[in-house]
Amino acid sequence: MNARRESNGAARPGRRNLVTDVPGIEVGNATDSGARTGVTVVLPTARAVGGVDARGGAPGTRETDALRAENLVEAIDAIVLAGGSVYGLAAADSVTAWLGAQGRGYGLAPSSTGAPRSPVVPAAILFDLANGGDKAWGEDPPYRALGRDAAAAASARFELGSVGAGAGAMAGAIKGGLGSASIVTADGFTVGAIAAVNSFGSVVASGSRAFWAAPYEIDGEFGGVPLGLAKGLPDGWGLARRSPAVGENTTIACVATDVALTPAQARRLAIMAQDGLARAVRPAHAPFDGDVVFAISTARRDLGGDDYLLTRLGALAADCLARAIARGVYEAAAWPGSGTAIWRDLGPTGKLGGA
């Protein structure tokens, strides 16, 4: 294998243009339409090396310390992305129980002792509590049930837009959602990304309906609107939220590859993938964002310790994440009867209502 061979533009999206084009990855969604929230589970078919990078100033996470390269556990069993702010972290509890009931997880004790295995399920959440849905759940928030349902629904095909962790999301002033994208290189490596987009920043350029991610679009996957002469104006954020609050804005994501990585390399992949978030959202990583990117390696191909190939994978992951963010907003639909603006409501100059 020549790890220094470049694709030279010959890389193409996988068959589904989803993160599940990465062999060994499945995804499941569960949505509570009444509460305008949901959960997405990224489920490797076997334990997988993971990494994480948090850049937002207000992250909400679980088990991220377990992914540090110096720590004992070198593999994860699932990644949970959830709405619901702190309530949404409970989704990982039910995914953990669901996996444990199947005998999956890390073995802390010999099986002869009868001790159950311990699934490792990192999670990240976004804030969708103020979107007008029915949150009068008292002591029984829906996230445990949603987590279990999402895990049970995991497969190679899943919907995009206002589903799963993206069900209750907003992207600046327009509806956010769940997006995904993939790429397969000419020499056969696969990279994919999935993102729940609930950003403070705008995903479209000022004075335009073009996505900031437009330079990375492939085959019109999010509308085919060129960026053209649009540019980022100093201190001009377009359709960003007007009144941000701490904890109310977040893009949570996961990138994946079939290349075998160490925990340290998986973290580097997550770090490089964060550049895709910054390409697709302006501004990003703000004090009131909770931006988090996970990385998964299903180890179907050997990297051979080559940092040049890792660099290629990181660049591809950033591109995929930018595309996934745009696709999530492009595919989003308004909540029934809400009058919430969606991307398709934008006119050529980026005004709502077609102007």
N, C-alpha and C positions, 0 to 999 in steps of 0.2 A: 504494500500500500504506500502510495506517495502522499504523505500528509500535507505536502506543500502545494499540491495541485489545487488550483483555484477553479471555481465554476465559470468564471468569465461571463456571467450573465445567463448561463444555461440552466441555473437552478429554477425549479418550478414548484408551485404548490402541490401538495399531495392530492390523492384522489378525492378526499372529502374537503380539503382546505380547512381542516380542524386539527386541534392538538392531538386528536386520536389517530392521526396519520403516523404518529410516532409509535412504532410497535411496542406493545405492552402497556398502553395507556387507554383507559376508558374514562368516561365522564357521565355523571348523572345529575339531573336537576330536579328540584321539587319547589313548587311555588304555592304560596297562600295568597290568592288574588284579593280576598277581603282585607287582609292586613297589609297588602302591597309590599310583600317581602318574600324572601326565598333563600335557598341554599344550593350550592353547587359542590359536588364532590369529585375531585380528580383521583382516580383509583388505579394505581398500577396493578397489573395482574399478578405480579410477584413483588416482594420487598425491593425497594429501589433507593439508591443513594440520593440524598436531598441536600439542598442548600437554601439560604434565604438572605435577602438584603432588604432592610427597612430604611426608607429615606424620608418619609413623611414625619412631621413633627408631632403627630397625635395617633400613633398606631395602636391597634387593638389586636393582640395575638395570643396564641397558646403554643407551647412546646417549641418555640423557636430556639431556645438555648440548647435543646437536644441536637440541633443541627450543626452546632459549632464543631469544627474539625477536630478539636482536641478532646472532645467528649466521647463517652463510651459507645453510644448507639450510632451506627454508621448508615442506617437505612430507615426509611419510613414506610408506612403501610397505606397512607392516604393523605391528601391535602384537602382541607375544607375551606371554602370561601363562602361567607354568609353575610346576609343583611342582619339588621337587628341590633347593631352596636353590641354592647356587652352581653345582651341577652343571646345574641347569635352564637357566642362561643359555646353554648350548650349543645349546638349541633354536633360538635366534635365528640361529645360524650356518647351520643347514640351511635355514631359511626364507629367509635372505639368498641362499644359493646357488640355491635353487629359483626365486626371483624373478629373479635375475641370468641364469639359463639361459633365461628367457623374454624377456630384453631389457628388463626393467623396472628402474627405479631412476633415480638422479640421474646425469646425464652430466657427468663431470669433464673429459672430453676429447672433441674432435670424433670422430664415429663413423668418420671416414676413417682414424683412427689404429689402429683395431682394438681399442681399449681397451674392456673390458666396462663396462657401467653399474654404478653402486654403489647397491644398494638400501639405504634407511635403515629399520632395523627396531629401534625401541626395545623394551625388554623389562623385565619385572619378575617376581620369583620369590617363592614362599612356601616355608616349611619344612614338609616332610612326611616327613622322613627317619626319624623315630622312631615311625612308626605301625604297625610290625610287618610291613610288606611286605618282600619279598626285595630287599635293597639290595646283595647281594654281586656287584656288577657289575664289580669290578676296574677296569681301564683303559678300559672300554667302557660308560659309563652310557647309558641308552636315549634320552636327550633329543634327540640329533640326529635319530634316526629318528622320534621322536614329533613333533618340529617339522615335518619334511617331510610326514609323514602328515596332520597337522592342517591344514597349508596346502593340501594336495591335496584335502582333504575339505571345504573351505570352500564354504558355500552359504547360502541364505536361511533354511534350517531346520536346527536343531541341538537336541540334547537338553540338559536341565537336570539338576542333581543331582550324583550321584557320577560325573562324567565330566570329561575334559579336566583343566584346572588345578585343578578342584575334587575330583578323584577321591580324593586322599589327605588332604583337608582336614578339620579339626575346627573347630567354632564353639563355643568354650568347652568345656563338658563333653559336648556332643552333636555328631553328625556334621555337618560343614560340606559345602559343595558349590558348584556353579556355578549362578548365577542370572542372569536377564535380565528386562527390562521396557521398555516404550515408552509414549510419549504423543504424540498428534497434536492440535494446538490447533484451535480453531474457525476460525482464519484460516490454517490449513494448514501450519504448521511441525511438524517431527517431531524428537523427542528420544528417545534410547534409552540404556540402560546395560547393562553386563554386569559381573559380579563373581565372583571366586573367593574364597570366605569361609573363612578359616582363622584366625579371630580369637581372641585371648586373652579378650576381653570376651564377655558374654552377649548373645544376640540376642533373648532372651525376658525379660519382666519378672519381678522377684522375686515368688514366691508365685503365679505364673500360668503358663499355657502360651501366653499372648498374646505376639505379637512386639512389640518396641518400635516397629516400623514400622507397626503396625496403623492408626494414623490416616491413613496414606497408601494403604492397600489399596484396590483397585478390583475389584469383582465377585468377592470371595472368592478371589482369586488365590493366597493362601497360607493358606487354612483358614478365614477369616472369623471368627476368634476376637477379640471386641472387647477392647480394653485395659481397659475398665470402670473400676473403682476402683484398679487397680494403679498404683503410682507408684514412682519411683526413691527408694530409701531412702538417706540419707546413709551412705556407706561400705559400702553393701550392693550386691553385684554379682551376686547370684543364681547362675546356672550358668556363671560365668566359670571359666577354668582355675584350679586351685588352686596349681599350682607353675609359674608362667611362667618361661621362660628366654629370654635374648636370642636373637633370630633364629628362634624357634619359632612366632611368631604374626604373622599378616599377612592383611589383605584387600587384594587387588589388583584393580583395576577399570579400565574404560574407558567413557566416555560419548561419545555421538556426536550430531551434528545435521546436517541438510541445509542449514542456513543458512551462507552464506559468511562466514568469520571470518579475521582476521589471526592470525599466531602469538601476538601479545599477547592478543588476545581469546580464543583457544583456551585459553591458560593461565588466564585469568580464569574461563572455563567450568569448567576442572578444579578451580580453587580453590573455587568456589561448590558444585560437586558434592560436595566433601569433607564438606559439612554433612549430606548424606544418609547418609554412613557414620556420622557421630556420632549421627544420629537412630536408626539401626538397631542399633548396637552400643554396649554400655556396660560398661566404659570403652573408648574408642578412642584411637588415636594415642599409645599408651603407649611408654615407652622400649624395650620389647622387641617392639613391633609394627613391621612394615615397610610400613605402609599407603601405597599409591601409587595415584593416579588419573590416567589419561591422558584426553585429549579429542581428538576427531577432528571435522573439518568436511569434508563432502563437497561443499559449495559448490553445491548444486543450486538454492538460493534466495539472493537478494541481501539482505544485512542493511542495506546503505546507510549504514554507519557509525553506526547508531543504538544508543546505549548503553542506552536503555530496553528495547529488544528483547533485547539481550544479558543484561540483568538478568532478564527473563522466562525466557530460555533457561537461565540458571544455576539459577534456582529450580526449573524443571521437571527439570533434570538431577539436582538433589539429591533430589527426590521419586522419580525413576526409580531412582536408585541405592539408596535406602532399600528400595524395593520389590524390586529385584533381589536384594539381600542376603537378604531374608526368603524370597524364592522359592527361592534356592539351598539354604537349609537345609530348607525345607518339602519340596522334591523329593528330598532326599538319602536314599540307602539305605545300610544298613550293609554293610561288607565281609563277604562270605560266611563264616560260621563264626566271626566275630569277637566277636559279642555287643555290638558298639558301639551305644550309645544313639542313637536318632534322635528327631526332633521328635515323631513320632507315638507315641512311648513315654511322653510326658509326660502326667500326669494334670491335672485341673482346677487343682490348686494348684502345678503346675510340678514335682511330684515324679516321679522315674523310676519306672516300673512301674504307673502309673495311679492312684496315691494323690492 
